[in-house]
Amino acid sequence: MSLLLSLPALAQEEVKVDDIGRLPESFEMSLDSLFNRRYREYYNLAKPARSNEETRTLDQLYRKRLHSMESAIPLTYNPIVREAIELYVNKRSNLLSLMLAKATYYFPIIESELDKQGLPLELKYLAIVESALNPSAVSRSGATGLWQFMLPTGKAYGLHIDSMVDERCDPQKSSAAMARYFKDMYALYGNWMLAIAAYNCGPGNVNKAIRRSGGVTDFWKIYQYLPRETRSYVPFFIAAFYAMEHYREHDIRPRTITMPISTDTVHIHRKLTFSEVSAISGVDIDVVRDLNPKYRREIIPGNNGTQILLLPTANAASFSIKKDSLALIHGAELPPLGEGVALQSEADDESEAIGGTITHIVAKGETLSGIARKYGVGVHEIKSWNRLRSDRLQRGQSLRIEQSGKNSGTQAAPAKSTPKVRYHTVKRGETLSSIASKYKGVTVAQIRRANGISGNMIKPGQKLKIPR
């Protein structure tokens, strides 16, 4: 039997509470980083002046609308809930407009996981209070993701977290963990208000509040014994639920965003950067970031088994085909795909020529001076081309190296004798990579520079210079 069949009817009693606690941190994440004050202090400055009659009329309207809303979770109405509603539909209507747009993408994901556990779908509105539907949100205390899991709790509920991947930021997996957590909390309390409170402050704090109140298990009766942020948590859940259902009556419209509604998954078996994914798939890199927030450094690692990449459905199939035809290498940077660019990457190349430039991927232990010597340019030129303020480099960092006929920097490259060259006539089926492998110490980048080649395209019969 579904646990929803045993839930009580909606609670509409007036509750005498006069302290809303603290504003949920999701408001601060989405708006002003300096906005770090108690909600009541802020609201006293912002709330409109109303007569008692106007307030009574508003109370009747909100109470009636809440009463008409279908919910397995009690929707109590009181002055604290009224103030929370007012913040969403009036002072923070722009935030609500954004939430309405984001919900078209995130709510189906959340609802699916709640449904699997037989939980009320209304719990999805807590994601608005938790993170303002931002899967990359990080609180001051380190709580992370759509559902603001702390690291130990996230791991306890099966989320993988390391320096490269953080599944707290994965909407589907974190929502599955959230649903399991709520199932446990409801089994513990048999009361949705207490389960919601426990999600915010932990069952230990809820149990302490119950003990201090003399064993009462009603949220509003233990309200004053709960942490200040938790006091506002349930009212803001009710307010978010109301605002998302009745936004039209407040003349609020969803904002337009570019998040794709239809997506598909691609299995990745080797290391890929978001830049490479964007170049191969043709998907804007911002969209790649939005769809794959769990990858912390914009790198899909290749050493943890199969990884999942999410792309718009229209691009996923072609990307899957293209990625399998590319000999992608660890740390390589792909040129943009297009006319005249072969669908293959050279297996021993350290850099790729792109137009009139070379993109160099920094290897472990490399320095600016060493890279400058390699390409015959000045250190200050590399810093200027890449807007670098210091000489410090990171492994995997992309550096733009300008190609020109002569060294344009004031820092002279070390004097070198003109290198001797040999020639290779291209045979059918050969690639720059296979040719470079025939000559010890020769890289694809060197062959490109020696022959003025900016891509990978060569043809049978072509004569190439091979530097010694």
Residue, then its C-alpha position, 0 to 999 in steps of 0.5 A: m500500500s502506498l504511504l500516501l494513502s495514510l496521510p492526513a488531510l491538509a492542515q489549515e489551522e492558524v499557528k501563532v509564530d512571530d519569528i520566521g528564522r533565517l532567509p534560505e541561502s538559495f536566495e543569497m546564491s541567486l541574488d546578492s553575495l552581500f545579502n547575508r542578513r536575517y530574513r526578518e530584518y530584511y523583510n521589515l524594510a521591504k514589505p509594503a505597508r497595508s491596513n489590517e483590512e487589506t491584510r485580512t483580505l490577503d490572508q483569506l485569498y492565500r488560505k483559499r488557494l492553498h486549501s484548493m491545492e492537491s497535496a499529500i503534505p499538510l499546507t498550513y497557513n499562518p503569517i509566517v507563510r504569508e511573508a514567505i509567499e510575499l517574498y517569492v511573488n513580489k520582492r523576488s518575482n524575477l527569481l521566481s520567473l527564472m525558477l519557472a523556466k528552469a523547472t521545465y528541465y529539472f522537475p521531470i528529473i526530480e519527479s521521476e526519482l520521487d515516483k520510484q520511491g512512492l513519495p509525494l511529487e510536491l517535494k520537488y519544490l524543496a529544490i527551489v528552497e535548497s539551491a534555486l534549481n542550481p545544480s552547481a550551487v555551493s553553500r558557505s558550509g560546503a553543502t553542494g548541488l541541487w539538493q545541497f548534500m554535505l560530503p559525508t551524507g552524499k557518500a552515505y547515500g551512494l553519491h560518488i565524489d572525488s576531485m574530478v567528479d561530484e555526483r552531488c551536482d548530477p541532477q538525476k543521481s542527487s535526486a535519487a539520493m534525496a528521494r532515498y533520504f526522504k523515504d528514510m526520514y518519513a519512516l523515522y517520523g511518519n510526519w512530512m513536516l518533521a521529515i522536511a525539517a530533518y532534511n534541513c537540519g538533520p534528525g539529531n536536531v529534530n529529535k532534540a527539539i522534540r525532547r525540549s518540547g516535552g515529546v510533542t511531534d508537531f512541527w509548529k509546536i517544536y518550531q521555537y526549539l529548531p535551528r533558525e534556518t530550519r524554522s523558515y525551511v517549511p514555510f518557504f517550502i509551502a510558499a515555493f509550492y504556492a508561488m509555482e502553482h499560482y504565478r499567473e495570478h501575480d502576473i509573473r511569466p517564465r523567463t526564456i532560457t536555452m536549456p534543451i528539453s530533449t537530451d540523450t546520454v553518450h558513454i565515454h571511455r577516454k578522457l575528454t575536455f568540454s572544449e573537445v566535446s563542444a568542437i566535435s558535437g557542435v554544441d555550445i560549451d555553455v550548454v555542455r557545462d549546463l548539462n554536465p555539472k558533475y564534472r568539476r574541472e570541465i574534464i570527463p576523466g578516462n581512468n574511472g571506467t565508463q562515464i556518462l555525457l549528456l547532450p541535446t538529442a539532436n547532437a548526441a547520435s552524431f557525436s557518438i559516431k564522430k568520437d569513435s572515429l577520432a583517435l583522441i589522446h590524453g590531454a590533446e586539444l582538437p581543432p574545430l571540425g569542418e571542411g578540410v579537417a580530417l576526422q582523426s587526431e594524431a596520436d603523438d602530437e602535443s599541439e594542434a594547429i588551428g588557423g594561424t595559431i598553435t594550441h599547446i597543451v601544458a604537460k606535467g613539469e613544463t614551464l613558460s620558458g621551456i615552451a617559449r624555446k620550443y616554439g622560438v617565441g618570447v615568454h612575454e609573448i605567450k603571456s600576452w597572447n593568453r592574458l597570463r599574469s604570472d608564470r605559473l602553469q597547470r597541467g592540461q592548460s591550453l596555451r595559444i601560440e601565434q604562428s608567424g614567418k619570423n620571431s616577433g618578440t623582443q626576447a630572442a630565441p636561442a640561436k640555432s643552426t638551420p635544421k637539415v631536412r629530409y623529404h617524405t612522399v605521401k603514400r595512399g592511406e598514410t596520415l601525419s601520425s603514421i608518417a611521424s612515427k617513421y622518423k625518430g624524435v619527429t612529431v606531427a607538430q614539427i611536420r606541420r610547421a615545416n610544411g606550413i600545414s594547419g590541419n590534418m589533410i594530406k594527399p598521396g604523392q605530396k612531398l613533405k619536409i621532415p625535420r631532423 
